[in-house]
Amino acid sequence: YLILEQKKRESKMEEKQYNNYKLFEWFGVVTAIIYSLFVALNIGLEFFGFLLLLISALSIGVWAFLNQHQGILLLQFFYTASALIGIVRWWN
């Protein structure tokens, strides 16, 4: 009986941890969508769009690292670099 209770507790902890990881994933997705709209609409919000791209790349990068998604993590390094280039170019 004690072993079953321990397994239930571990399962609940894993589920909670999984849900915390999902927060990084979906926060990154939403900020990437807003970034895309800011840049595509060409209404003067490009700088803020690149800031959102940076935030998105970092958030999804954390999610990818925690879930061991190496391909997605590698992609986020390039998105981060693109965001930094965009920020620097639009700042000047």
N, C-alpha and C positions, 0 to 999 in steps of 0.2 A: 504494500500500500504506500509506503514512504517513497519508494522508487517511482511509482506512478505520479505522485504529487510533485516530486522533484522534476520529473520530465515535463509536467504541465507548466510549472513555473519557468523552466528553461524555454519552453515553446513560446510562452507569453512574452518573455524578455526578447527573444529573437524576433517576434512579430513587431514589437515596439521599436526595436532597432531598425528593422526593415522599413517601417513607416517613417522613421526619422531620415533614412537615406532617401526615401521618395520625395521628401521636402526639397532636398538639394536638386533632384532631377527636375521636378515640376517648376520650381522657382527659376531654374535656368531656362526651361522651355518658354515660360511666359516672358521673361526678359528678352529672349532671343526674338520672339514674335514681335514685341514692341520695337526692338532695334530695327528689325527688317522693315517695318512700316515707316519708322522715322526716316530711314535712308531712302526707301523707295518713293515716298511722297515728295521728297526734295522741297521741304518747306522750312528749311533753316534749322532743323533739329539734328543734323548729322552728328555734331559733336556729342550731343546727349545720346544719340544712337550708339556711337562707338563706346561710350561709357557703359551703356547697357550690354553691349556685346562683351566687354571685359568682365562685367559682373556675371553674365551668363556663362562665359567660358570657365570662370573660376568655380562657379556653383556646380556646373555639370562635371567639371574636372574632379571636384571633391567626390561627387557621386560615383564617377567612373573609377576613381582610385579605391574607394571603400568597397565597391562591388567587383573589383578586379576586371574591369573592362578596358584592357590595354589599348585597343584600337580607338575607342572613344576618347580615352585619356590623351593619346597622341594627337588626335584631331583638336582637342581643346588647347594644346600648346600652340598650334597654328592659329586658332581663333584668337587666342590671347595676343599673339604677335601682331595679327591683323588689327585688332582693337587698339593696341598701343601705337601702331603706325598711323591709324586713322585719327586718334586723339592728337598726336603730335602734329600731323598735317593740318588738321582743322583748327588747332589752337593758334597756329602762326598765321 
